[in-house]
């Protein structure tokens, strides 16, 4: 009889405050056969705090490609394995993609154990729209790539979320001052869940002023959120308004947008927004 395959648990860990770990996460880590950790020395503190006596194996950016094949074999052999990152939810700008993709391809059960996630924590307390957002990872370090990164972001209608390092945070804010509208909101979330947590929302100039107030304000880990570009309201002629109204009344906004897009070769999302504007008038 063939041995049943193990499960791969994707376990979220605290992003600062150890009390944010869930009961389920602790129970999972105590009962798996093996724990994969981004930095075993860092994760050893967490393991010790909750009296978890399982073996830790290093699993990070530099060894993921050679390690994940061995891990898949262990899972196929029946071992239950947990993946954790240094902080927060694994795979969110952390190693693990190749492992999870391969596990899915091998029909190995991948089980998420939800918990802390700094982009989501920052979004929830930012005061910026949370119904449509994009996570963009770390800002590129090279100047020309940074400019492209921000130019693309400024055109998006979604709230954009990204990470920045302490030694470049002021530089990033100065770039945003130059390229975004003064009334567009920015949120800086600093040291989330830790002693010096600070969440500041304002325009880019106000955030820069906060950073310049004290050297302490530029230290720590940062999550930055940028409000999405505002939709410009379209003025319709009487004939256009009549056509659009008939369409959304007869077939709904989504189908109406598709019809208008096909006839007039206008991007569907623009047609959708026009119908929405007209409906809300």
N, C-alpha and C positions, 0 to 999 in steps of 0.2 A: 504493500500500500504506500502510495506516494505521500511524503510528508507535506503538511500544509505550509504554505509560505507565511513568512512573518509580515508584520505591518510596519510601515514607516510613519512615525508620528512627527508632525511639524509643530514644535512646542514654542509658544511665545513666552518670553521671559521679561522681567521688569526692565524699564528703560532708565531706572535710577532708584526709585523707592522700592525696596525688596518686598514691601507689603502688597505690591500690586500683582504679585504672582497669584495664579488661581489655584484653588484646591485640586482641580483636575490636572493642572500642569504638574504639581508636586507628586500627585498619585501616579501619573504616567511615568515620570522620571524615576520613581522608585521601583516601578514594575517592568521596565524594558530590560533587555539584555545588554544594551550598549547605548552610550550617548555620544553623538558627534557634536563637537564644540568648535566654534571659530577660533577661540583662544583658550586652551585648556587651563592656563594659569588664572585667567580672568574668571572662567566659569567655575573653577574649583571653589571659589568663595561662596557662590550661590549654592552649589552642591553641599558644601559643608554646613551652611546656614540652616538648610532644611533636612539635614541628616540623611542624605541620599548616598548610598554606598555602591554606586555603579561605575564601571570603567568609563573614562573619558578618552576619546580619540580625536586628534586634531583634524578638522575638516574646514579648510579655508581656501581663499582664492588661488594660492600657489600650489595646492595639492589636489584640488577638487577633481581635475580631469583624470588623474591616475587613481584616486581613491574611490570614486563613485562606482567603478566597475567591481571592486572588491566588496563594497558595501551591498551592491545588488546581489552578489553571490551569497552573502550572509543572509540577506532577506529571503532569497529563494530557498535557502537551507532551513528556514523556520525561525530565524532570530527576529525579535521585535526590537526596532532601533528608533531612537529619538534624535531629531536634529534640532539644535538650538544655535542661536547667534549670540554675539556678545551682549546684545540688548534688543528687546522688542521682538517683532515677528520675523522669523527667518525668510529669506529670499527677497525681502523688501530692501533692495540695495545691498544684499548680502549673498554669500555663496548658497548653492543648493539647487539651482535650476536644472543642471544636468542630471543630478541624482533623482529629482522628482519626475522629470520627463522620462527617464529610463525606467523608473519604477512603474509609471503608468503604462509604458509600452510593454512591460513584462507582466501586466495585470496584477501588480502588487498593490494592496490596499494602502492608500496614502490618507492619513487621518489628521486633519487640522485641529490643534488645541489652541483656540483663540486666546488673545490677551492683549497686552500693551503694544501700541504701535505709534511711534512719535508723530508721523504725518497726520494720522487720524486724530490723535490727542490735540495737536496744534489746531487743526481745522475746527474741531468742536468748540474751542474756546476763542477763536479768532474774531468772530463777528462777521466773517466773509461768507458768501453763499456756499453752501455745502451740498447742494443738489447736483452740481456738475463740476467735477474737479479732475485735475491731471497731476500725477506724481512724476517729477522730472529728474529725480536723483540728485547727484552732486553737480554743482556748476563746474564746467571745464576750467582747467588752470591756464590754458593758453589764451592770450588776449583775443585773437581773431575767432576762436571757437566760442569764447564767452559772449562776444557780441552777437554771433549767430544764434546762440542759445537764447539770449534775452530777446532778440528781435522776433524770433518765432513765438516766444511766450507772450509778448505784448500784443500779438494779433489774435490770440486765443480768447474765446468768450468764456472759457472755463476758469475757475480759480486754480492757479498754478502753485504747486508745492515743491520746494526743493531744499536741499541741504547746502550749507556753506561752512567753511572752516573759519576759526577765529582770526587768523592772520589775513584773511581776504574779505571779511564781512563788511568793513568800511568801504573797500574798493567796489564791492558789489552794489552797495547802497548808493554810492556816487554815480555809478553807471545808470541805475534806475532813475535817479533824479533827472538825468539828462534825456532819457528816452521815453518816459511815461508821463501821462497827463498829471497835473498837480492834484487833481481831485480823485485820483485812482488810489485805492487803499492798499496798504502793505501791512502785513503782520509779521513781527519778529517774535518767535517763541524760543526762549533761552533756558537751557538747563531744565527741561521739563521733568517734573516730579522730584527734583532735587532741592537742596536747601536754598539755592539762589535762583529758583525759577522766576522768570519774568516773561509776561506776555504783553507786548505793546502793539497797538494797532493805530495807524495814522497814515499820512502820506509819506513818501520816501524821504523828504526833507526832515520831517518830524522823527522818523526812525533814526536817521543819521545823527540828529541832534542828541537823541537819547544815547547812542553809542559813544558820542564824544564827551558826554558828561563825566564819565569816570573810566579809568582803565579796566575796572572790574566788569564793565558792561560789554567789553569785547572779548571776554574770556568764556570758555565753555563750549557747549554744543548748540548749534543753531538750526532751527527749522524756519524757513521763510515762506510766506504765502503772498501771492500777488493776485489782487482782484482781477477778474476777467474783463476784457474789453466790452464796453457798453454797445448794445445794438443800436444802430442809428435808425430812427423811425422813418419809414418811407411814406412820402406823400403820393396819394393815388389820384389819377384823374377820375371823373365820375364813371366813365365806361369801365376802367380797370377795376374800380371798387365794386361795381355791379357784378362783373364776371367773378371776381374773387369771392364775393358774398354768396352767390349762387352755388359755387363749388363747395365751399365749406358747409353750407346748409344741406346740400344734397348728398355729398359723399364724405364729408368730414375733412379735417385739416390735413391729415397725413396723405390720404388719397388725392385730395385736391392739389396739394403741393407736387405730387408725382405727375399729375396731368399737366399742370402749368409748366413744370420743368421740361417735359417731353415736347410740348408744343413750341415753347419759346426759347428752348435751349438755355434756360437759366438754372443755376445750381439749385438742387432740391432744398437744401437747408435754408437758402435765401427765400425761396418761395414759401417754405413752411413758416419762417419768421414773419413774412408779409401777411400771411393769412392770420397768424396769431395776433399781430398788431391790429388788423382790421376787426377781428372778433372782439378784441378788448376795448375798442373805441366806444 
